[in-house]
């Protein structure tokens, strides 16, 4: 079975576009997933896949950097 292209959509949305989507944000909020922690996890996986096993950098929040120990918000 061949996938048919969606009219007007020439490529997949970027990760930023997906994370900016209000529906995705609502699902993440419902699951208590922090965007900053998810982005840090994705960056860590990208580094590992690229062969750069450097320890994860602190997550930047605004002008300051801080450590986010949880992917999910603590209860």
C-alpha positions in Angstrom: 0.0 0.0 0.0 1.4 3.4 -1.0 0.9 6.5 1.2 -0.8 9.3 -0.6 0.7 12.8 -0.1 -1.5 15.3 1.8 -2.3 18.2 -0.5 -0.3 21.3 0.5 2.0 19.3 2.8 5.3 18.6 1.1 7.2 17.3 4.2 6.7 16.1 7.7 6.3 18.8 10.3 9.4 19.6 12.4 9.6 18.5 16.0 9.2 22.2 17.0 6.0 22.4 15.0 4.7 19.2 16.6 5.6 20.4 20.1 4.0 23.8 19.4 0.7 22.2 18.4 -2.0 23.0 21.0 -3.4 19.4 20.9 0.1 18.0 21.6 0.5 20.5 24.4 -2.8 19.5 25.9 -1.9 15.8 25.8 1.5 16.5 27.3 -0.1 18.6 30.1 -2.6 15.8 30.8 0.3 13.3 31.0 2.3 15.8 33.1 5.2 15.8 30.5 7.4 18.8 30.7 8.5 20.2 27.3 11.9 21.2 28.6 12.6 17.7 29.9 11.3 16.1 26.7 13.6 18.4 24.6 16.5 17.5 26.8 15.8 13.8 26.4 15.6 14.1 22.6 18.9 16.1 22.5 20.6 13.4 24.6 19.4 10.7 22.3 20.5 12.7 19.3 24.0 13.0 20.8 24.2 9.3 21.6 23.0 8.4 18.1 25.7 10.7 16.7 28.3 8.9 18.8 28.8 11.8 21.2 28.3 10.1 24.6 28.8 13.4 26.4 26.7 13.8 29.6 23.5 15.8 29.0 23.8 19.5 29.3 21.5 21.4 31.7 18.2 22.5 30.2 18.0 26.1 29.4 15.0 28.0 30.8 15.0 31.6 29.8 18.3 33.2 30.5 19.3 30.7 33.2 20.2 27.0 33.0 18.9 24.6 35.5 18.7 20.8 35.9 15.3 19.1 35.2 15.5 15.7 36.9 12.0 14.6 35.7 10.5 14.0 32.3 7.1 14.0 34.1 6.1 16.7 36.6 6.2 15.3 40.2 2.9 14.9 41.9 
